[in-house]
Amino acid sequence: MIARPSVLLLVGFAFGALAATDAQERGAKGREVRIDGSNGVLPLAAALRLGFEAWPDGGEVALGGGLGGRARIEGLASGSIDIALASHGLEFPDLARRGMTAHRIAVTPVVFAVHADVPVRNLKARDLCDIYEGKVTHWSSFGGPKLQIRAFLRPESEVDTEIVRALIPCMKGLLVARSVSLAETTGEMRQALQETSGAIGLTTLTVVRQSIVALRSVSIDGIAPTPENVTKGTYNLVRPAYFVTMTATPAHVKAFMDFVRSERGAAIILENGALAVP
């Protein structure tokens, strides 16, 4: 039997639609998700990248080396990146006008971390202020070894420093000693803490978790940066993590964001010292 022309056209259309859908799916999966922005959020994004690339329905993710507030939003607007990372400094009405959406995906504890050779696990808020004012210079003052304290801090304009300045009373007007070294980026702080004997510095719990054995976070006034304490608000030194996308999200970016919001994504966030936000 010879098929009628209308049947042939219908069959051809169906095969064409299936092929187009398959091509779109392969194209979306084959496209790389490009992420850049706040270097304080990059470690969390790096962990999610590894999880997504290992996910059965995942794809490839490219991470940049860090972009400032204006540059990351302009990069998203121009299409040079797909996701802009941020912790603060977002103007939400402006983002909406530009067709962008800020997704608050996690909160991350800001912590004082110490080098592995420092056994001290708890400090009073006043102790921290004495360290950064240069009044106390050896760990033996806190029950540790006779080891010189090497203190590091992020610049005043960085969110970690802004948080401790605002929420630890004695840090508000504290004049930082000249002996305190500045670490300009999250990566520089990580390196300084890992490589400097007797070091203490301000970073995130994500950086501490990813250091495996090199760093330890300290409790403040007996309160540790645990998920329970963050949830209850007893440990309040936390910074948000935003993933900013175009509101009209391309398929490959949506796939990554769906993974971030999945149970596996939430588990990865928790494993890396942060708490997923619904």
N, C-alpha and C positions, 0 to 999 in steps of 0.2 A: 504494500500500500504506500502511496506517495503522500507525505504529510502536506496538509494545507499550508499555504504561505503564512496565514495568521498564526498557526501553531508554531511554525519555524521561527517567526518573529518573536513570539512569546518565550520560546525556549532560549533563543539567542539573548533576549533581554535578561532572562533569569540568570543565565551563565555570566553575562556581562556584569550584572549587579553583584553576584557572588565574588567575581574576580576583583571588582572595584573595592568591595568591602575587605577582602583578604589583603589587597594591596595597601589599603588605608591602615589596617591593623598592623601589618608588617612595617609600614612606614613609621607609624607611631612608636612601635616598640624599638625600631632601629634608630630613632632619633635620640640624641644625647640631651639629657637635662642639664642645663648649665646654671650653676649656683655660685653666687659670690656676695660679699657684704661684710657685716660685722665679724671681725676676727674672733670675738668672744663667743659667737654662735657657731663658727666653723667646726670646732671639734664635735659638736652634737650632730651637725649636718654630715660630717665625715662618717660617723657611726651609722647613720641612717642610709648613707650611700652604700656602704658595704652590705647592709641588710637587703636593700632593694636590688642590688646587683646579683645577690644570691637567691632572690625570690623567684619562684617559677615563672611568674608573669612580670618580672622586673625588667630593667633595661640598664643602660649605661648612664652614669652621672659624672659630670666634670666639675670639680671644685676649683675656684679661684684662690688667690692669695690674700684676699681682703680688700674691701672698698669702703670709703668714707660715706657719710650720710647722703650727700647729694649725688655722688658718683654712682652709688648702687641703684638709686631710683631712676637716674637718667639711663643707666645701663639696661634696666628693665623696660623703660619706655622706648628705647631705641631697638630693643630686641637682641642686644649683645649677650644678655643673660635671661634666663627664664624665671629664676627665683632670687629675690634680694633678701638677705638676712639682716635682721635688726633686733636690738634690745630696747632702744629708746630713740627719741628724736623723730618719731613718725608724726606727721600731720594728717590725721585720718580723713578729714573733709577734703584735703587736697588730693589724697590718694584716690578717693572716690571720684572726684572730678576728672582725674586722669585715667579712669577705667581700671583701677587697681584695687586689690583686696589684701588686707593684712590678716594673716591667719596666726593666732596666738597658739602655738603648738605645745609649749612647755614652760615651766618655771624651773630655774636652775639655782641651787644654793651658791652664794658667794662665800668663799671660805678663806681662812688663813691656813696655808699649807706649809709643812716643814719638810726638810730633807730627811732621808731615811736614817741618818745618823743622829737625829734628834728624837729622844724617847718621850719627850713631853707631849701629852695628849690633851691637856686642858689648860686654858689660860683664862684669867679674869679679864674683863674688858679693860680694867685699869692697867693690867700687865701689858696688854697690847699697846696701849697709849705710851707707857713707859719705854717700851722697846722702840717705838717709832719717834719718840722725842729724844732718844739716845741716853735716857737715864739708866737703863739696864743694858749691859753689854755682854753678859755671859749666861749660858743656859743653866749654870749651877744655881743661879738665883731662883729658879723654878723647879729645883730638884733634879735637874739634868746634869750632864757631865760638865767639866770645866772646859767648855767649848765656846768660842766666840760666836755671838749672834751676828748673822749677816742678813740684814733686813732689805726687802725689795718692795716696791710699791708701783702701781700703775699711775699714769699722769692724772692730774686733777680733773681733766675733761672726760675721762673714761668712766663708764657706768659703774664698774666695781668700786672705784674710789668714791664716787658720788654716793653710793649706797652706804658704805661704812661711815662716811662723813655725816650722813643724815641720820643714821640709826644707832650709832654708838656715841652716846653723849660726850664722852671725853675726847672723841676724835673730831668734833665739829670745828673747834678753833685751834686745833693742835698744830704747832709749828714743827714740821718734819725736820729731823736732824740731817745734817750734811752727810752723815755716814750712810744714810738710806739711799740705795740705788734705784733708779727708775727703769722699768721695763716697758718699752713703748707698745709692744704687742703681746697677745696671749702666748704666741710661740716663744718670744724672748723670755717671758716670765717662766714658762715651762722649762726652758733650757737652763735658766739661772738657778731655779730651785733644784733641778736634778743634778746639776754639776757643781754646786757650791756647798761645801761642808758647813753645817750650822745655819743653813738658810731658812728664812721664813718669808713668805710673800703672799700677796693677795691674788687669788685666781678663782676658778669655779670647781665645783665638785666633779664636773665632767672631766676636767684636766687631771684631777687627782686619780679618778677611776681609770683613766686611760694610761696613766703612768705605771700601772700594775703594782710594782713594789718600790718605786723610787720615791714616792711622796706619800705623806699622811696629812689629813685635815685635823685641826684641833677643835675641841669643843670650846665654847665661850661661856664662861660662868656655869660650866657643867652641862650645857645644852649642846648636843651634837646635831649636825646638819642631816638628820635622818628624814626619810619620807614622812614618818609619823609626826615629827616635830615641825616640819614645813607645813603639813596639812593643818595641824592645830594652830599654827601661827606662833608657836613658842620660839622657833628659829625663823626670824623674819628677814634675814639678809638674803634676799632672792632677787634674781633678775629674770624678766620674761624673755622668751625666744619667739620671734616672729618670722614667718616665711611669707614674704610679700610676692603675690603673683598678679598677672593681669586677670581681671574679673572673667573675661572670656578666655578660659584656660584651654590651651591646646591639649590634645589627647595624651601625648607623652608626659606632659607636666601633671595633668590630672591623675594619671596612673601613679606617679610618684607621690602626690599629695594623698591619694587614697591609701597608699601603703603607709605613709606617716600616721594617718588617722586609724589604721587597723590595729588589731590586738598585738600583732607582731611588732608594729612600729612603736606602740606604747611600751612594750616590753624592752625594746632596744633603748628607748629614752630612759627608762628606769634603770637598766643595767649600766647606763652611763651617767648616773648620779642626778638625773633630773626627773621631774614629774610631768607626765603628759596632761594636757589640758583638753577637756572634751570640746 
